[in-house]
Amino acid sequence: MRVFAASVIIAVVSLGTPAFVQAQGAPSQSEAQKQPAQSSTVIRSIQVVDVKDLQPAVRSKVDEIVAQTSQEDVQSLRKSIDATPEAASALKAKGLSSSQVVAINIADGVLTLFTKSA
């Protein structure tokens, strides 16, 4: 499976205690040349979770992060998902598309795509 580096929105949920981190958007080309290369995260599996299926406390945290995220960051995240065949395929298998992804979680080699249906 390809390496998928997420630099837009990362929702980290671990050990039942949700902690959410909003990363900065991808730097411009000139900024990227000034910064050292970021390490990549290896994704071993992908799961798709509808936000409505989360426990209320976790769902409210996801909703809070989504409300604070710029539209540009969301679009950048969705473009990254579309450019990653494995992620796009996991969504398609559930009858979804990247336009329904509102946040992601990367933990222990598992990429979780959080989606919202209209």
C-alpha positions, 0 to 999 in steps of 0.5 A: 500500500502506498504511503499516505501523509496527511498534513491537513486535518488529523483527528487523533482518537486513542485509548477512548480519550479523544484528543484532536489536533488540527495541523496547518495546511500544506506550505507553499512551494517556497516555504516547502523548500525552506523546511526540512522534509516531513516524515511520512506515516505508513498506512496499513489499513483504511476504515470509513466511519460515519460521524453519526455512528460515533459516541456523542462525546467523540462526535461533538469533538469531531464536529468542533474540529470541523467547525474550526477548519477552513474550507481550503484545508478541507478541500486540500484534504479531499484532494489528497484522498482523491489522489490516494487510490486506496483511500478513494477505493475504501470510500467507494466501497461504502458508496461514498466520496471524498466530498463526504469526508470531514476529518481523518484519524491516523493511529497505529498504521490505520487511517480512519476517514470520518464522513458525514452524509447530507 
